[in-house]
Amino acid sequence: MSADTSSRSPERAAPSSRRRPVQQRSQERYGRILDACAGVLDEVGATALTTKEVAQRAQVPIGTLYQFFAGKEDLLAALASRNLDHYLQRLDDRLAAAAPVGPAAFTDLAVEEFVAMKRTVPGFGQVDFGLAGRAVPVGVRDDQHLLDAGVDNNTAVALRLQALGGELFATGDPAALTLALRVALEAADAVLKLAFHSDPDGDPALIAECKQLVRGYLAQRLPTR
C-alpha cells in the first residue's frame, strides 16, 4: 500500500505558523526550533515550556522564532503537525512492507507505530498529535484544535488515517467511518496513556489490550470486504 501522505492533511485555518520557510536556511532554522521545542518538552513538560527557552536551545534570536511562530500555541501546533506527518509516513512504510493488509493488520500497525514513536521520538510523550497531558499550558487557548481549526485533533487524525487506508475505507458512509475512527482513536488514546503511565516503555499487556479493543470495535463499524 502506498499513499501520498503529504497532500491529505486537512487545511488548517488557525492558529498557524506566521511564515512557512521556503529557503533552505530558513527551513533548517524552522526544523531546529521544533527539535529544540521537543527537547525542552522532555525536560520540563508542556506547562513549563517557554518560547525563550526554545529559542536559546535552538540557538536563534527570539525574534527569529517569532518570525515563524506567533507564540507557544503555534509552536506546539507545528510540532504536533510535524509529528502527525512523520507518523503517517512511517505507518505508510510499514503498510507497504506488509501489503496486502486488512483492517485488523492496519489497526495493529497503527498502534505499533504510535508506540514506537512514543518510545523514541523526542517530545512525543508531551505532544504527540495534540497535548498528551491533561494540563493546558498558559498561552494555549485551544488545545483541542492544534492540527486543524475546523475539527478537533482526533477527528483531524481520523481523516488522515482514512485517506491513508485508501481502499480499506473506500466503501460505506465516509462520515460514519470518520466517526468510527475518531471513537477508536479516543479509546486507544485512553488505554495507551494508561500503558505509559504504568511503564515508561508502555505496558505490553495494556498495549495488547488496546489492539484487541480497537480491532473489535472497528470490525463492527468498517465495511465488510
Beta strands, then each sheet from edge to edge (+ up, - down):
end
